[in-house]
Amino acid sequence: MKKILLLLATIAVVLAIVLNLPTPQPVAANNANSFVIGPVQVFDGETWREEKFVVIQDGCQHELAGAVSPTSCLEERF
């Protein structure tokens, strides 16, 4: 009997914790031309690079796995 009560109490505690977790809110995209592609592997013409994600902002490549790429795309726009 004690085991059943302990099991029910444990289930109630876990259920209370799960139900009190915050609900994630969708983030409004400020630009429909910005997105993330991944996971990917990038070939630079000689070797494969092990980047995990490519970040595209305003239609231009912005980041490769956290390393900021050269700003050649920005220079073309200005």
C-alpha positions as CSV (number, residue, x, y, z in Angstrom):
1,M,0.0,0.0,0.0
2,K,2.8,2.4,0.8
3,K,4.5,1.7,-2.5
4,I,1.3,2.6,-4.4
5,L,0.9,5.9,-2.4
6,L,4.6,6.7,-3.0
7,L,4.2,6.0,-6.8
8,L,1.0,8.2,-6.9
9,A,2.8,11.0,-5.1
10,T,5.7,10.8,-7.4
11,I,3.5,10.9,-10.5
12,A,1.6,13.9,-9.0
13,V,4.8,15.8,-8.4
14,V,6.1,15.1,-11.9
15,L,2.8,16.0,-13.4
16,A,2.7,19.3,-11.4
17,I,6.2,20.2,-12.6
18,V,5.4,19.5,-16.2
19,L,2.2,21.4,-16.2
20,N,3.9,24.5,-14.7
21,L,6.6,24.7,-17.3
22,P,6.4,27.9,-19.4
23,T,4.9,27.7,-22.8
24,P,7.3,29.0,-25.5
25,Q,6.0,31.9,-27.5
26,P,6.6,32.2,-31.2
27,V,9.1,34.9,-32.2
28,A,8.0,37.2,-35.0
29,A,10.5,37.2,-37.8
30,N,11.6,40.7,-38.7
31,N,12.6,39.7,-42.1
32,A,11.1,36.9,-44.2
33,N,14.5,36.7,-46.1
34,S,16.4,35.5,-43.0
35,F,16.7,31.8,-42.0
36,V,19.0,29.1,-40.8
37,I,20.0,26.0,-42.9
38,G,21.5,23.0,-41.2
39,P,23.1,20.8,-40.3
40,V,25.3,21.1,-43.4
41,Q,28.9,20.4,-44.6
42,V,30.6,23.1,-46.7
43,F,33.0,22.4,-49.5
44,D,35.4,25.3,-50.1
45,G,36.9,24.0,-53.3
46,E,39.6,22.0,-51.7
47,T,38.4,20.6,-48.4
48,W,35.2,19.8,-46.6
49,R,34.5,22.2,-43.6
50,E,32.6,20.8,-40.7
51,E,30.2,23.7,-40.1
52,K,26.9,22.7,-38.5
53,F,24.6,25.6,-39.5
54,V,24.5,28.4,-42.1
55,V,22.8,31.6,-41.1
56,I,21.2,33.7,-43.9
57,Q,20.3,37.3,-43.1
58,D,18.7,39.6,-45.7
59,G,19.5,37.0,-48.4
60,C,23.2,36.9,-47.7
61,Q,25.4,34.3,-45.9
62,H,26.1,35.8,-42.4
63,E,27.5,33.0,-40.3
64,L,29.0,29.5,-40.5
65,A,28.6,27.7,-37.2
66,G,29.2,30.9,-35.1
67,A,32.2,32.2,-37.1
68,V,31.3,35.4,-38.9
69,S,32.0,35.2,-42.6
70,P,33.7,38.0,-44.6
71,T,31.3,41.0,-45.2
72,S,31.6,40.7,-49.0
73,C,27.8,40.5,-49.3
74,L,27.4,43.7,-47.2
75,E,30.0,45.6,-49.3
76,E,28.0,44.7,-52.5
77,R,24.9,46.2,-51.0
78,F,26.4,49.6,-50.0
